Amino acid sequence: GSAATTSTTIPIDRYDWDDKFDYSSGVVAFHWSLNKELTGLNTHNVFLCANSREEAEQSWSVLRNDNDGDNNKYGKKKPFNFYVHRASETDPTAAPEGCDAIMILVPCKTLLRNKDLAKLPRKEAIEKYKDQFDDDFISNMRNEVLERLAVVVDKNDDNDDVMKNLRQHILHEVIDTPASYADFYNVGAGVPFGLSHGFGQLSLTRPSAQSKDIENVLFVGASSRPGNGVPLVLLGAKSVAEKALQKLFNDKEEE
């Protein structure tokens, strides 16, 4: 986290964030357990809309909070992109024999901040934010993802129709949205990937590891320096660990 996504000035029984920063996209994650193996999928799969330049550009417009204001536009009239991870392709322990498990990540808008919700108890505020990703929104997205996946050809001849009838093979489903990420992890704007990497938030312009509010608080993670992604976060963690150890050493010397 950082001062941008975990404000030390916000009471712990409230939910809010500093919206002067630019955040990365939100994401809806579908976690499906299935009673069939999906051999037509690789470990990593990216589904892009690229029939034309116009469609490719439009496919990213669903991420903009300043577009037409309709969060539920996922489908043929509103192209979108998504990613599918099938761990069992390389790790057979990821699912029982003859079964499978996949995670589908669909980029979406972030939570739209409502400053009035910061006055409510945290639980009530989170429930209000969940309305931004309601059942209709999730249903529309799920239907379109299933339709897109139906064109995947399975490698197993005995499973010719498994992708076309994928819905009936789903045994269990867990869904995460920006609202649930906000609830579980207290991340600003409900984004799991932290601040965006625009020119105004790179390197030294990214929030510092040192809290401005509390001297003994240090931040590490995707929204702090040097940035997001596993390598950069690990570099940040190393730097913060060194700073913490140095501070503990200095405090001990002063005793």
Summary of the structure (lengths in Angstrom):
residues: 255
radius of gyration: 21.1
end to end distance: 31.1
largest distance: 73.4
contacts: 716
relative contact order: 0.21
helix: 38%
strand: 15%
